[in-house]
Structure formats: structure tokens, C-alpha cells
Amino acid sequence: MDKLDILDLMMFALVDTPVSGPITVREGRGVVRLAREHGNLPSRAQFFGEFFIAKQYVHGRFTTLRVKDKQYPVCVELLDYNTRARGIPRLPGGDDQSAVIYPHVELRSVRHFERFD
């Protein structure tokens, strides 16, 4: 991440889906893409990782960044735009393995992942 100069960068992204309204995500593998250019990263750069469904939040940890044909190891997590807390609030609906969220999310790059509840 130092090489890409993205440490502690906050980025706007979209969950990789063709739907524009609220969407359902499942616990497990997930992909988000940048909504616009951020620092050295072009728009549409993709982050690959996992979604974790909690009672009130959806957490996301992304460990691979794909820019064009290159891949980089990263530590990037979902961030609540309003509170700057880790994870994003769930909308009504879903169950223990899935959650309804808005597809527009914010990401933050970190040095390492911390435990979440």
C-alpha cells in the first residue's frame, strides 16, 4: 500500500452489481470497485475480499487490489460514511447470512485489520 500511496486513504466505491438501489449481500466473497479516481488509483479499480454479516452492520475486508492486469496485496475495510466507524449499517431485511445495504460504500485502507463484533 505504501508503493501505491494509498495508506489511510478513504475512497468511495460501489459493490460490484448492476443494481442501483438497495442490494442484498451474502456473507463470504465480495468485490467492490472504485467509483472514481483516488490518488494513484484509477476509477473502476477492483478490491477483492469478504463480507461479514453482523447484527447491525456489514463488515468488509478486502485483501487484493486489481488495477488493470496487476494485483497488489492490501488491507482495506468498509467504513460508515456518517460515523467513520468500521462497517456499514444494515437496512431492513436479510437474515443471519445476508444483509440489505446501499451499493455505494466508503473504504479505508489500514495497516492491519482489527477485530470487530
C-alpha positions as CSV (number, residue, x, y, z in Angstrom):
1,M,0.0,0.0,0.0
2,D,3.0,2.3,0.6
3,K,4.1,1.6,-3.0
4,L,0.6,2.7,-4.3
5,D,0.5,5.6,-1.8
6,I,-3.0,4.6,-0.5
7,L,-2.3,4.1,3.2
8,D,-5.0,5.8,5.3
9,L,-6.9,6.8,2.2
10,M,-10.7,7.0,2.2
11,M,-12.3,6.0,-1.1
12,F,-15.8,5.9,-2.5
13,A,-16.7,2.6,-4.1
14,L,-19.6,0.5,-5.4
15,V,-20.4,-3.0,-4.5
16,D,-19.9,-4.7,-7.9
17,T,-23.5,-5.1,-9.0
18,P,-25.7,-3.8,-11.9
19,V,-28.4,-2.7,-9.4
20,S,-28.6,0.9,-8.4
21,G,-30.9,0.7,-5.4
22,P,-30.5,-1.3,-2.1
23,I,-28.9,-4.7,-2.7
24,T,-28.5,-7.9,-0.8
25,V,-25.0,-9.1,0.0
26,R,-24.2,-12.6,1.4
27,E,-21.5,-13.4,3.9
28,G,-18.4,-14.5,2.0
29,R,-16.5,-13.4,-1.0
30,G,-17.2,-9.9,-2.4
31,V,-15.9,-7.4,-4.8
32,V,-16.1,-3.6,-4.7
33,R,-14.9,-1.2,-7.4
34,L,-13.8,2.4,-7.1
35,A,-16.5,4.9,-8.1
36,R,-13.9,7.5,-9.1
37,E,-10.2,8.0,-9.2
38,H,-8.5,8.2,-5.8
39,G,-4.8,9.2,-5.5
40,N,-2.9,6.8,-7.8
41,L,-5.8,4.5,-8.3
42,P,-8.0,4.8,-11.4
43,S,-11.8,4.6,-11.2
44,R,-13.1,1.0,-11.6
45,A,-10.1,-0.5,-9.8
46,Q,-11.4,-3.6,-8.0
47,F,-10.9,-4.8,-4.4
48,F,-11.5,-8.5,-3.7
49,G,-12.2,-9.8,-0.2
50,E,-15.0,-10.9,2.1
51,F,-18.2,-9.6,3.6
52,F,-19.1,-10.4,7.2
53,I,-22.7,-10.1,8.4
54,A,-23.2,-8.8,12.0
55,K,-26.4,-7.9,13.8
56,Q,-26.4,-4.2,12.9
57,Y,-23.5,-3.9,10.4
58,V,-21.9,-5.4,7.4
59,H,-18.2,-5.5,7.6
60,G,-15.9,-5.9,4.6
61,R,-12.2,-6.8,4.5
62,F,-10.5,-6.6,1.1
63,T,-7.1,-8.0,0.7
64,T,-6.4,-7.9,-3.1
65,L,-6.5,-4.9,-5.4
66,R,-6.6,-5.3,-9.1
67,V,-5.6,-2.4,-11.3
68,K,-5.7,-3.2,-15.0
69,D,-3.8,-6.5,-15.2
70,K,-1.8,-6.1,-12.0
71,Q,-2.7,-7.3,-8.5
72,Y,-1.5,-5.9,-5.2
73,P,-1.9,-7.1,-1.6
74,V,-3.9,-4.5,0.5
75,C,-5.7,-4.1,3.8
76,V,-8.9,-2.2,3.1
77,E,-12.2,-2.2,5.0
78,L,-15.7,-0.9,4.7
79,L,-16.3,2.3,6.6
80,D,-19.6,4.0,7.7
81,Y,-19.6,7.3,5.8
82,N,-21.6,9.2,8.6
83,T,-19.8,7.9,11.7
84,R,-16.4,6.9,10.3
85,A,-16.8,3.6,12.2
86,R,-15.8,0.3,10.7
87,G,-18.6,-1.5,8.8
88,I,-21.8,-0.1,7.2
89,P,-25.3,-0.2,8.7
90,R,-27.7,-2.8,7.6
91,L,-31.1,-1.8,6.1
92,P,-34.3,-3.7,7.0
93,G,-34.3,-7.2,5.5
94,G,-31.9,-10.0,5.2
95,D,-31.1,-12.8,7.7
96,D,-28.0,-14.2,9.5
97,Q,-26.2,-14.9,6.3
98,S,-27.3,-11.9,4.2
99,A,-27.9,-8.2,4.6
100,V,-29.5,-5.4,2.7
101,I,-27.2,-2.4,2.1
102,Y,-26.9,0.5,-0.2
103,P,-24.3,-0.3,-3.0
104,H,-22.4,3.0,-2.6
105,V,-19.9,2.4,0.2
106,E,-16.8,4.0,1.6
107,L,-13.5,2.2,2.0
108,R,-10.5,3.0,4.2
109,S,-7.0,1.5,3.8
110,V,-5.4,0.4,7.1
111,R,-2.1,-1.1,8.1
112,H,-3.8,-4.1,9.6
113,F,-7.3,-5.4,10.4
114,E,-8.7,-5.0,13.9
115,R,-11.3,-7.3,15.5
116,F,-14.9,-6.3,15.0
117,D,-18.1,-7.5,16.8
